[in-house]
């Protein structure tokens, strides 16, 4: 390509080359590396959680005030699968709507739309009959130091969260209407 003696054309071409990352009369350089940094932002549906407590510290994490819904295109994994994965090496917090049919909890909790039950295989107070199957979760839990056989069908579960690492899932279609963010 031949550049004419027209100073305006040369200035224009130099500007185009500079914008393209080249400069006339300079040796060729390697293409600049592109670095993509993903910003760490919480997902629109997940509640934000406080930092993990120090080892040995006792922490009470309150459930979120409301849940933000994901776009409809998101594929949700099965509740049993998520619960079984979360239960590996830790306990799970089951967020349930106790008003749903088929659920068995103590009488004073049957109208609670945001009941959170902690279950696990290696808890301080063991649950020897803990069962996670295709129907739901069942086992003898302690309420005010009183044992009670609980049965929670999967239809009543709207979130499962790991007690230690806060990993889990929220099933948008099962979140009670009054708990959805405006």
N, C-alpha and C positions, 0 to 999 in steps of 0.2 A: 504494500500500500504506500502510495506516495502522498506526502502532505505538501500542499502548495505553500507558497510564500505568504499567503494571506494570513496576517497576524491574528485576525479574529477567529479564523477557522482553527488555527493552532491552539489558541487559548481555549476555545470550546472543546477541542479534542483532549487537551490536557485535563480539563475539568472532568470530562467523562471518564478518562482513564483513572483519575484520582478517586472518583466516586466508585469505580469498579475495583479499587484496591490496587491499582497499578500506577506507576509513575513513569513518564517518558524519561529515557536516558538513565534508568537505574537498572541494576542487574535483577534478573528474575528472582523472586523469593518464593519460598514454600507457601502454599495456601495456609491461611491462618486456621488453627484448630477451632472447632466450634464446641463450646462447652454448654451443656444444658443443665441447669440447676433447677430441680423441682422444689417448689416452695412447700414447706410442711404446713398444710392446712388441714384442719379437721374436716371429716366428711360431713356433708349436709345433714345426714341422718343420725350420726353418732353423737352422743352427749360428750362434752369435754370432761376429762377427769383430772383430778389434782395429781401432782407428782407422786410417785410411789413412796411409801413411808420407809424409814430406815429399818434395817433388819431388826426384828423383835418388837417393833413399835405396833401399837394397835391403831387401826384406822377405820373410821366409819364413813363410808362414801354414800352420800345421799343419792337416790335415783334422780334423774333429770326431771325438770318441771314439765317439759314437753319434748316431743320427738319431731324432727323435721323429716319429711317424706322424700324418698329417692325418686328419680325419674322412673316411669313405668317400665323402661326397657331393661332394668337391672334384673338379672336372674338370681333368685334367692335359693340358697342350698337348703336341704332338708333339716328340720329342727332336730331330729334324732342324731343325724350326722354331726351337726355343729355341737350339740351337747356332749356327745361322746368325745369329740376332739378337745373341747374345752376342759373336760374332766381329767385329761391326762396330766398328772402331776399337780393338780390344783383343784379347788372347789369352784363351782359354778353358781352364779347368781341368776335365778330364773325370775324374770319379770312376767307376772301373770295377771290376768283379769279374773278374779275370783268369782265374778258374777256369771261366768259362762256355765253352761250345763255340763254335767258330768264331773265336775271338780269336787273333791272332798278335802276340806280344810276345817279348822275349828270354827264354830258358829259365829264368833265375834269377828271373823275375817271374811265371811261369805259375800259381803257387799263392797269389798275393797277392789277397785279397778287397777290399782298399782301396787299390788302385793309383790314383795321380793322374797323369795325363798332361797336359802343357801344350801346346796347339796354337794356331796363329794364322797369319795371313797376313803380318804385318809384325813378326816377332820378330827378335831380335838374330842368332840362328842361323836363317836362313830355311828354310822347309819348302816348296820349290817345287812338290812334287807333292801338297800337302795337298788332300784330296778329301772333301767332305761331301755324301753323297747318300742315297738311300732305304735303302741297305744298312747304312750306318754311316759311320765316319770312317777314313780311311787316309792314310798319308804316311810319309816317311822322317824318323824322329826320331833324336836323338842320345842314346845311353846310354853314359856314361863316355867321351865323345868318339868313340864309334863309331857310324856310321850304321846304322839298322835299319828296314826297312820294316814298319810296324805296321798291322794291320787290326783294327778294333774294331767288331763288330756292335752295333746299337742295343740288343739284349737284354742286353749286358754293361754298358751305361752306366746308372748309377742316379742321377747328379747331374751337372749342368753349371753351372759358376759362372764369372762374369767375373773375370779376374785383377785388374782395376783397381777395379771398382765392386762386386764381390761379389754381383751380381745373377745370378739363374739359377733353376734348378728342381731339385727332388728328386722322383724317381718312386718313391713308397713301395713299390709292388709289386715293384720290382727291387732294393731295398736288401737286402743279405745279412742273414740272420737274426741272425747274431752281432754285427752293427753297429747293431741296433735297441736303443733305450733300454729299460730294464726298466720 
